[in-house]
């Protein structure tokens, strides 16, 4: 009964949608009442304490921090981007400094109050919203750029900075962020770090494990870990920052980030291509890695269903190619330092690929506006997919040669009840599998899961390439990780957060905690 | 007295050179006798047990594994590359399988016998040799290549594979290793991973934290952690492999590695340049990052003392430039996919740099033989530095603009008693500071330390950019890491290796364990 005892320590209130397996826990109204009382006390105590400890120059921090009055904002913070997960938190805090985060966590930990760290709340696995009525700590108010080392391209900023804002700032200084993703207008760098976001530039600049140079993190007990180095190389002891990259806020709250940013290269070229079959897409990737080599900066693919979805549901977009009878589309981007040479290189590559019949048709963007349209098609798929009704989203890493098989098998398996869409970062072996239906249904879910996880596991893939596990897949971790490894993860969780207050029910199965 | 109690559990024998601070421990001959008896028993028990547990098809494993008979080999394994650290292990084991490593560690852990994992023993901080008479586990016999995914360039191999052998194998398949270093002919990939080796290709391909895709690791208690994924993206739970990258064998023994290897690009060009002052070197780096951009693959610098050292002490080398009155030399390598374009690009860059007076003189290698000679000069510095007598080696990360100041300050500080040499990976902000004297002396050491560490700490640098802490700098960790961070490292060490049998006295100060 260890797991139930621990769960009750976190003072569950009541059960939200999409948390069926957790609904069986023994959490009655008496506990809810207790949590309510504690919450009132918390707000009172928190206000009093903050007033005492914060400098007098920040008199509005307390009123700004506690947002329970604003029901709309609270409701939005309780609901995930897909409207699939909804929590019931009554308390949304927006700390403005690391010290405040530390004090909030110290307070919550000493009283065993569960918290959910939240960035832009753009995640797709229910990792950034409460399951019950956990305290929400949103980092949006910590949005300052701290420094930019213009010789080495090292940016240091607070965790709440929005990715697109950082990229815009860097672009004006001759650098770019090493990651880019569809949610860039809302997602925060702290959330990107905590979920080890991948995205569109991964093939060129690699993982955040390679690009993050330093972090400041607040642990569950309020301890501030200053690992905010700005050095490319530092082999002094265990590199603990990696524990917090991708741990989805379950080991600590990232408050500051330093990141290596590549020089902004002057020449970007983008091609929108059609392939008749998946094998051609694979061969094209192999050739692109060799022939485009050092200038290749994106290799994205979409099937015809994905394209139809975007063109049918988003305004002002059309297929850049005259006919639309192709089965697959590929976006290839190159980024280099020589406009005319780079463009000629991409043109020669395409010509050669068409001669070899790898590519059936294609067009190179002639200006920035056209390039934006091409990207809008690729980046709009996620947005378009939720317009049709319900969408089951899977984010798989698979060996490239097997990657599209699951789309075809799933399509056969589901027949007419669903439209199965496949797209993603082919260059990284990352498939986004979207299954669109009129509404969420247990019958359909039973046809999809556990099949999709078993299939992925059988092919030694990952059931979460870049989205993380969150609430959706915490119990599925064993499809991708050995039991010894999960056990060690649990030991580390218990070491860093012995009261399990940080983002409970996410990432790891409750059975190991 | 916690630290002494724990130390005695590891059964110290006697004190070796260079371990002064540890010599004060209460370890008399009675303990030595006890360890000797236990060791005899260990050999006997180990042989018996291995005979029982290993398949009959491997009858020679036992005799091959236990090498106490071969005194020369044992002596070599006890001594570090610089002949600065010497242990007294009587037992050198060469396991051939992960299962054997597991059984050895299970055995040692249950009897609290300390072990030292060893790769090519090319480290520079005393991390790979015993301090006293720890059991040596050398990975040289686990040297098989397991697989190469030729579409994605993912190599999986055993930990004992020698770096150069891996690179030669990959080259024949159209790939290269993402790291390269002077010790490549002896160092093992498991050691590279365990020390988070940096080296010459870091500026292009980044850190091992970005390139290692999976590891198999044996923990102190013999548990095998299978994290040997081969996927570029995998966000399923905490990415624990990073704990073992750079932890110098103190958290587990790496037995297998999978690593992303870049495509071998066909065109490599190398320039050997002279600059009159350090500011020009910095400006040249800034320009190279922008103008050479995506083809830049190395930016190394050496001062005139480094060049003089190599030319004076290694056979068959001469300065590629006609006059030798320059203060600094820079090696710039580009790697790309187009021979004539890449060469023209480097030539244009050099011409422009000479016009701007950043470069005083320079030459581009005309063939592979000339390129090898240029590289031999850079890579020979470490070898040449030990030919003069004693050498104090420091490996610092510093902000580029401050990086050479420490060389000049140290030179003034030491005067005639030492020659101070500065070189390294300028593109990564990594200085190798070598101080050459006739012999090791406490007086000279007192002039160097703690000054060098205090200076580095004051400038927010790292006291170990890529060499690790080992025995030499375990007690110095606080110059680069906060006390909270070191405390968490200690907690993780105690979690993974509660008996502290793995590489004791290294990486972390004894005071926190």
Interface residues (C-beta under 8 A of the other chain):
Chain A: X149 X151 X152 X153 X174 X195 X196 X198 X202 X206 X207 X209 X210 X211 X219 X223 X224 X225 X226 X227 X229 X230 X231 X232 X233 X234 X235 X236 X237 X238 X239 X240 X242 X243 X245 X246 X247 X251 X263 X265 X282 X285 X286 X289 X290 X291 X292 X293 X294 X295 X335 X336 X337 X338 X341 X345 X397 X398 X399 X400 X401 X425 X428 X429 X430 X460 X461 X462 X463 X464 X465 X466 X467 X468 X469 X473 X477 X479 X480 X481 X482 X484 X485 X486 X488 X489 X491 X492 X493 X495 X496 X507 X508
Chain B: X149 X151 X152 X153 X174 X195 X196 X198 X202 X206 X207 X209 X210 X211 X219 X223 X224 X225 X226 X227 X229 X230 X231 X232 X233 X234 X235 X236 X237 X238 X239 X240 X242 X243 X245 X246 X247 X251 X263 X265 X282 X285 X286 X289 X290 X291 X292 X293 X294 X295 X335 X336 X337 X338 X341 X345 X397 X398 X399 X400 X401 X425 X428 X429 X430 X460 X461 X462 X463 X464 X465 X466 X467 X468 X469 X473 X477 X479 X480 X481 X482 X484 X485 X486 X488 X489 X491 X492 X493 X495 X496 X507 X508
